[in-house]
Amino acid sequence: MNWLMGRPGIFRRLPPWVGAPLARRTVRPAGAAWLHSRPEGVRVTTGPTVGLARPIGPELRLGLHDGTEHIVDHVVLGTGYRLDLARYEFLDRALLSQIRLMRNCPRLFSAFESSVRGLYFVGAPAAASAGPGMRFVSHTEFVAKAVSGGVLKRT
């Protein structure tokens, strides 16, 4: 699965009804299979965001944006965000308006080049076009070769 999701040429050719579920499965919150039997009584909550975190003695009160409240002993990890290129403050608004988007991310060509000639995106913003493997360090060799090859073709 990791190999498949790290091959943008294959991922781009998958119909959305195949690619989207595979992408979700690849980057879902999960631990290795051998860990599943270890954490007894641990609950993983995904989706809602935390709106309030307040200590109550040795515990923590979490108020989630879905309206629920939880009193917990520990918060191990709270992470995640939705990619949205429009929220990248370092991008000039005029430049941003020229970038064709796909699910709030840049629509990229084979060398990770956006619709703005000479503007490349790697990492998480590339995942919508090239597959979820783009979010991981394990795929950087492939990405580096693709981008450098694209840049060299322009020179």
N, C-alpha and C positions, 0 to 999 in steps of 0.2 A: 504494500500500500504506500509506504514512504517513497519507494522508488517511483511508482506511478505518479504520485502527486507532485513529484519534483521534476517532472518532464513537461514543461509548458507546451511543447509541440503536440504532445498527446492530449493533455488537459484541454487545450483550445478546441480540439476536434470532437470532444465528447459532447453529446447533446445535453442541454441544461438539466434535464430530468435524470441524467446519470451523474454528471459532474457535481451538481450541487449537493446531493446526499453524500457522495464520496468525500467532498471537501469538508462537510460538517463532521463526518465520522473521523476524519484525519486530525482535526484540531479541537475536538471536544475535550472538556476537562476530564481527564482520566489518568490513573496511574497504571503502572505495569501490572500485568495479570497476577504476578506473584505477590503483589501488595494487597490485593482485594481481601484476603482473609485476615489481615493484621489489624486494621483500625476498627475495632468493634464499637458500635454506638456513635460513629462519626457520621454526620450528615453533611452532604454537599448540596449547596443551594446555588443554582445558576439562574441568570436572567435578570431579576430585579436588582436595582442599584441601592446602595446604602445611603439613606438620607440623614441618619442620626446614629452616632455611636457615643454612648455615655456610660462611664463606669458606675457600677452600683456595688459597692464593697469589692469583693474579689471577682465579681462577674462583670459582664458588659451587656448593656441593652442596645440592641440594634433595631433601628426603625428602617424598614425597607420601603422603597417607593411604590411597592404594590399594596401598601397599606398594612402589612403584617409587621409584628414586632417579635423579636426573639431575645431571650435572656440566655447568654452563652458563657461558658467557662473560658474559652479561647477562640480567637479568630486566627486561623493559621495563614490564610492567604486570601486576599480580595483583589482581584485583578480583572482586566478586560476593558475594552473600549470598542466603540464602533468607529471604523475608519471613515473619515469624511474630509476630502481634500480641501473643501471650503473652509475648514477650521484650521488649516495650516496658516498661521499668521505671517510666516516668512514669505509666502507666495504673494506676489503683487496681484491685485484684483484683476488688472487688465490681462496679465498672463494667465491667471486662473480661468478667465472667460474663454480662452482659446483652447483649453485642454478638454478634449472629449472625455466624458466620464462614463463609467459603467458601475452601477451600485456605489456611487460617491467616490470611486477610485478611478485613477487614470486608465483609459483603454490603451493598452500597450501593443506594440508590434513585436516581431520576433526578437529583436535585440533590446527589448525593454524600453524602446523609445516611445514617447507619447506622441500625440497629434501635433505637438509643437516640435518642430525640427530641432534636433540637438538636445532635447530635454528628456532625460532618462529617469526612470524610477525603479528602485529595487526594494527588497524587504517587504513588509506588510502591504504597502500600497500596490505592489505588483501582484498580490495574491488573487485579486478578482480576475485579472486577465490570464495569469500564468499558473495558477493553482496554489493550494495552501502550502506546498513545500517551500514557497518563497519566504515564508515567515521564519524559517529555521536556518541556522548556521550551516547545517549539513548540506545545504544546496548552494552555498556561496561560490563554490568552484565553477559550477555550471553557469551561474549568473554572471560571474566575472568574465568568463570566456565569451559569453554572448554579448555583453555590453562592450567589452574591449574590441571585439570583432566588428560590432556596429560602428563604433567610433572610428576605427581604422579604415573602414570602407568610405567614410566621409572625407578622410584626409587625402 
